[in-house]
Amino acid sequence: MVFVVGITAAMFLGLGWVLQQRVAAASSQSAQLMSWRVLRQLIGSPRWWLGIGAMAAGQTLGAWALQLAAVTLVEPLLVTCLLFAFAISAYLARQPLRWQEIAGSAMLCAALAAFLAVGNPRPDLHSDPGWPSIAMATGLTAAVAAALVGLGKALGKTAGTVPQSVLLATASGVMYGLQDVATRAAIVVVQERNFAALITTVWPYLVLAAATAGVLLSQSAFRTARLDHALPPTAAAQPICGVALGVGLLGDRLSSSPVALAVEILCLIGMLAGVAAIGRSPALSAARDKGKERTRVIISRQVRESSRKRTSGAR
């Protein structure tokens, strides 16, 4: 059951990513990155709201999957959202399949299957990390995300927008990984006690804070560079951060023999390689390019209309 729910969640997440990026790429670049002005520019678009709705559906299904299994099992399933994002972008851009896309998809699926088979993820439903562990894990995660954002800003001034977008997207994935772990922990609290007890814990507030930070960072990454630069780092960082926090904070268990650990590391590397191969798809870059073209057309029309009005007024 968890596989069906997890893959369906990934499908909605992929759809949400594509819709949001197509709107963000075509939006004005005047607003400062990672500010509320970014969201204010986007909320007027019905397509952006459709993307948010798809993301909400994906996150809800992801929470259901987290109720059924460990974070270390669900996170690798959710990384397949990149496959769906590629397929949807390819359909919208009317791009043919290419060998690197097929190879990347096969590599990602094979690495995912091997990780699940060898790692045998198992949850520890009664794990109570305690306030010191939660504060340490949250602070470390936030520090990593902040460092990535700071480095992205610095590189954006010297190395261009692509490194900045990659680092912003990676920070977004880190925050989404924290959100998934906090969601899983909140579900455990409700299962062991009740919903009223949940509001006395840090988990629902951590879910809200991590989700908000993730949205702001992802929208900024989408506006900075193409989808093939912005989405793969998010898709890769989210499961890695989620698995690390699931094991280190919630007590999820993986097979830990030397051979199993070596295979699990190789599988994570394989998933990253598959993500990178799919991310270079021309279909994913077409969304940004078409967004820019629409913006140029709109500006050109506005300039012609303004010139026509000035000419008429002079007469």
Backbone hydrogen bonds, N-H to C=O, Kabsch-Sander energy under -0.5 kcal/mol:
donor,donor_aa,acceptor,acceptor_aa,energy
5,V,1,M,-2.4
6,G,2,V,-2.7
7,I,3,F,-2.4
8,T,4,V,-2.2
9,A,5,V,-2.4
10,A,6,G,-2.1
11,M,7,I,-2.0
12,F,8,T,-2.1
13,L,9,A,-2.4
14,G,10,A,-2.6
15,L,11,M,-2.1
16,G,12,F,-2.5
17,W,13,L,-2.6
18,V,14,G,-2.1
19,L,15,L,-2.3
20,Q,16,G,-2.3
21,Q,17,W,-2.5
22,R,18,V,-2.2
23,V,19,L,-1.5
24,A,20,Q,-2.9
25,A,21,Q,-2.9
26,A,22,R,-0.8
27,S,23,V,-0.7
27,S,24,A,-0.7
35,S,32,Q,-0.8
38,V,35,S,-1.2
39,L,35,S,-0.7
40,R,36,W,-2.2
41,Q,37,R,-1.8
42,L,38,V,-1.0
43,I,39,L,-2.2
45,S,42,L,-2.0
49,W,45,S,-1.8
50,L,46,P,-2.2
51,G,47,R,-2.1
52,I,48,W,-2.4
53,G,49,W,-2.7
54,A,50,L,-2.3
55,M,51,G,-2.4
56,A,52,I,-2.7
57,A,53,G,-2.4
58,G,54,A,-2.5
59,Q,55,M,-3.0
60,T,56,A,-2.5
61,L,57,A,-2.5
62,G,58,G,-2.4
63,A,59,Q,-2.4
64,W,60,T,-2.0
65,A,61,L,-2.5
66,L,62,G,-2.3
67,Q,63,A,-1.2
68,L,64,W,-1.1
68,L,65,A,-0.5
69,A,65,A,-1.6
73,L,70,A,-1.2
74,V,70,A,-2.4
75,E,71,V,-2.8
77,L,73,L,-0.8
78,L,74,V,-2.2
79,V,75,E,-1.2
80,T,77,L,-1.3
81,C,78,L,-1.9
82,L,79,V,-1.6
83,L,80,T,-0.8
84,F,80,T,-1.5
85,A,81,C,-2.6
86,F,82,L,-2.5
87,A,83,L,-2.4
88,I,84,F,-2.8
89,S,85,A,-2.5
90,A,86,F,-2.7
91,Y,87,A,-2.0
92,L,88,I,-2.6
93,A,89,S,-2.7
94,R,90,A,-0.8
95,Q,90,A,-2.1
101,E,98,R,-0.5
102,I,98,R,-2.0
103,A,99,W,-2.9
104,G,100,Q,-2.3
105,S,101,E,-2.3
106,A,102,I,-2.5
107,M,103,A,-2.5
108,L,104,G,-2.5
109,C,105,S,-2.5
110,A,106,A,-2.5
111,A,107,M,-2.6
112,L,108,L,-2.3
113,A,109,C,-2.6
114,A,110,A,-2.4
115,F,111,A,-2.3
116,L,112,L,-2.2
117,A,113,A,-2.2
118,V,114,A,-2.8
119,G,115,F,-2.7
120,N,116,L,-1.4
122,R,253,R,-2.2
125,L,123,P,-0.6
127,S,124,D,-1.9
133,S,129,P,-0.5
134,I,130,G,-2.2
135,A,131,W,-3.0
136,M,132,P,-2.3
137,A,133,S,-2.7
138,T,134,I,-2.8
139,G,135,A,-2.5
140,L,136,M,-2.3
141,T,137,A,-2.3
142,A,138,T,-2.8
143,A,139,G,-2.2
144,V,140,L,-2.2
145,A,141,T,-2.3
146,A,142,A,-2.8
147,A,143,A,-2.4
148,L,144,V,-2.2
149,V,145,A,-2.3
150,G,146,A,-2.7
151,L,147,A,-2.6
152,G,148,L,-2.4
153,K,149,V,-2.5
154,A,150,G,-2.1
155,L,151,L,-2.7
156,G,152,G,-2.2
157,K,153,K,-0.9
157,K,154,A,-0.7
158,T,154,A,-0.6
158,T,155,L,-0.7
159,A,155,L,-3.6
160,G,155,L,-0.9
164,Q,160,G,-0.8
165,S,161,T,-2.8
166,V,162,V,-2.5
167,L,163,P,-2.3
168,L,164,Q,-2.5
169,A,165,S,-2.7
170,T,166,V,-2.1
171,A,167,L,-2.4
172,S,168,L,-2.2
173,G,169,A,-2.3
174,V,170,T,-2.1
175,M,171,A,-2.0
176,Y,172,S,-2.4
177,G,173,G,-2.2
178,L,174,V,-1.9
179,Q,175,M,-2.3
180,D,176,Y,-2.3
181,V,177,G,-2.0
182,A,178,L,-2.5
183,T,179,Q,-2.4
184,R,180,D,-2.3
185,A,181,V,-2.3
186,A,182,A,-2.3
187,I,183,T,-2.1
188,V,184,R,-1.9
189,V,185,A,-2.0
190,V,186,A,-2.1
191,Q,187,I,-2.3
192,E,188,V,-2.6
193,R,189,V,-2.6
198,L,194,N,-0.7
198,L,195,F,-0.7
199,I,195,F,-0.8
199,I,196,A,-0.5
200,T,197,A,-1.1
201,T,198,L,-2.0
206,L,202,V,-2.1
207,V,203,W,-2.4
208,L,204,P,-1.9
209,A,205,Y,-2.5
210,A,206,L,-2.6
211,A,207,V,-2.5
212,T,208,L,-2.3
213,A,209,A,-2.3
214,G,210,A,-2.4
215,V,211,A,-2.3
216,L,212,T,-2.3
217,L,213,A,-2.3
218,S,214,G,-2.5
219,Q,215,V,-2.6
220,S,216,L,-1.8
221,A,217,L,-2.3
222,F,218,S,-2.6
223,R,219,Q,-1.8
224,T,220,S,-1.1
225,A,221,A,-1.7
227,L,284,L,-0.7
229,H,226,R,-1.1
230,A,226,R,-1.9
231,L,227,L,-2.8
234,T,230,A,-0.8
235,A,231,L,-2.6
236,A,232,P,-2.1
237,A,233,P,-2.7
238,Q,234,T,-2.2
240,I,236,A,-1.3
241,C,237,A,-2.8
242,G,238,Q,-2.6
243,V,239,P,-3.1
244,A,240,I,-2.3
245,L,241,C,-2.7
246,G,242,G,-2.5
247,V,243,V,-2.3
248,G,244,A,-2.8
249,L,245,L,-2.9
250,L,245,L,-1.3
252,D,246,G,-2.7
253,R,122,R,-3.0
255,S,119,G,-2.3
261,L,257,S,-3.0
262,A,258,P,-2.0
263,V,259,V,-2.4
264,E,260,A,-2.7
265,I,261,L,-2.2
266,L,262,A,-2.2
267,C,263,V,-2.4
268,L,264,E,-2.2
269,I,265,I,-2.2
270,G,266,L,-2.5
271,M,267,C,-2.6
272,L,268,L,-2.2
273,A,269,I,-2.4
274,G,270,G,-2.5
275,V,271,M,-2.6
276,A,272,L,-2.4
277,A,273,A,-2.3
278,I,274,G,-2.5
279,G,275,V,-2.4
280,R,276,A,-0.8
280,R,277,A,-0.7
281,S,278,I,-2.0
284,L,281,S,-0.6
285,S,281,S,-1.3
286,A,282,P,-1.5
287,A,283,A,-0.7
288,R,284,L,-0.6
289,D,285,S,-1.9
290,K,286,A,-2.9
291,G,287,A,-2.0
292,K,288,R,-2.5
293,E,289,D,-2.2
294,R,290,K,-2.5
295,T,291,G,-2.0
296,R,292,K,-2.5
297,V,293,E,-2.3
298,I,294,R,-2.4
299,I,295,T,-2.6
300,S,296,R,-2.6
301,R,297,V,-2.4
302,Q,298,I,-2.4
303,V,299,I,-2.5
304,R,300,S,-2.4
305,E,301,R,-2.5
306,S,302,Q,-2.5
307,S,303,V,-2.5
308,R,304,R,-2.3
309,K,305,E,-2.2
310,R,306,S,-2.2
311,T,307,S,-2.2
312,S,308,R,-2.3
313,G,309,K,-2.3
314,A,310,R,-2.0
315,R,311,T,-1.6
